[in-house]
Amino acid sequence: PAWARGEAPAPVRKGGSLCHGDLHLGQLVRHPAPDGPWLLIDMDDAGVGDPAWDLGRPAAWYAAGLLAP
């Protein structure tokens, strides 16, 4: 999009975003069909919030050596 290239202002976020709440690679599974889609599982901690937490938490665990590469 234009905003990602710096050609337009970034969109204004209103409210929160849907967040998984416990995102890590173990929460992604591949559908068994040929070229099946990736599915996000274990949605019991899902809610509205800042999506940075869904990326920051596993990044911090990885940086601390608590999450295998």
C-alpha positions in Angstrom: 0.0 0.0 0.0 1.0 3.6 -0.5 1.4 4.3 3.2 4.0 1.5 3.5 6.1 3.2 0.8 5.8 6.6 2.4 3.6 7.9 -0.4 0.5 8.5 1.8 -0.3 8.9 5.5 -0.7 5.7 7.5 -4.3 4.7 8.1 -5.7 5.8 11.5 -6.6 2.9 13.7 -9.8 3.2 15.6 -10.0 1.0 18.7 -8.1 -2.2 19.0 -7.4 -5.1 16.7 -8.2 -8.7 17.0 -5.2 -10.3 18.7 -4.5 -14.0 19.3 -3.1 -13.4 22.8 -0.7 -16.4 22.8 0.9 -16.3 19.3 3.9 -18.6 18.6 4.8 -21.0 15.9 3.1 -23.9 17.7 -0.2 -22.2 17.2 0.1 -22.6 13.4 -0.9 -25.8 11.7 -1.1 -26.7 8.0 -4.3 -28.2 6.6 -3.5 -31.7 5.3 -4.9 -31.0 1.8 -2.4 -30.5 -0.9 -1.4 -26.8 -0.7 -3.7 -26.5 2.2 -3.9 -23.2 4.1 -2.2 -22.4 7.4 -4.6 -22.3 10.3 -4.3 -20.4 13.5 -5.4 -22.5 16.5 -5.9 -22.1 20.3 -7.9 -19.0 20.2 -9.0 -19.1 23.9 -6.8 -16.0 24.7 -8.0 -14.0 21.7 -9.4 -10.5 22.3 -9.1 -6.9 21.2 -5.8 -5.2 21.8 -2.6 -3.9 20.4 -1.3 -6.3 17.8 2.3 -5.4 18.8 1.8 -7.8 21.7 1.2 -10.8 19.4 4.6 -10.1 17.7 6.6 -8.8 20.7 5.9 -11.6 23.0 7.4 -14.4 20.9 10.2 -12.1 19.8 11.1 -11.5 23.4 10.9 -15.3 24.2 13.2 -16.0 21.2 15.7 -13.3 22.2 15.8 -14.6 25.8 16.5 -18.2 24.5 13.1 -19.5 25.7 11.8 -20.2 22.3 13.6 -22.5 19.9 14.4 -21.1 16.5 
